[in-house]
């Protein structure tokens, strides 16, 4: 696979992680969460080091969102609160945790695509990625 396809695929997974993060924050149902099948960013073929930098900068924000959501989940789990089956708060907790785990499920192939790229160092930002 070429650098353009690696970045496009990573961007699709990033979009899905972003959707998981958002849906987790609003305690929405995972089944109602929007799915992404197309990249949000455009990447030329071959993609350049600058394209990679733009993607990683965007992905850094996604990682920060995941970290913030993890803090919330950690607090939920530490509280160890029990809710009856008919209590809406129980479903909200299930939704938050399910969406976060789904986000991590999307993160694994995203990172695999990123790590598959060969990134040269000490080159011009317009240098094409192999």
Steps between C-alpha positions, in 0.01 A plus 500: 500500500629850424529795739179660371294191580661458843411860588149475354430181695641652819281807447187283468583328828573838661159625391340197665699556820382864498140382466550256790647779714210733425232236553665397826493860626126526436436145630339409168425146394780335302251365246394858415855630462589625149755283315765638265588320179690777323800708605438861606844616379634494144836334441698517175677201352773477606427669832767724644652546841287816532181292442612264774566790739153644436339165572701441819417849626132425452535157661667654806172678576317170471740343751443788742124447474542129569714576804241741638226242449712238677513724807121506502478124461754451777290711734185307404668169572652620829157609622380141450142617510218256448190603309183303455430369149228759440723793606609718206839564663588133463448515122698824480798336671475201267491736200801701617712193561390321180584800283841539660586135450384530138732800463794293617396224263532749212830633637691174453473483118546877481836472673594198291454709185706786644782269606506340155634822351870557455570851620834646394661747735692818416325551166289772347132505601402440135701179488282217371441212740606157372 
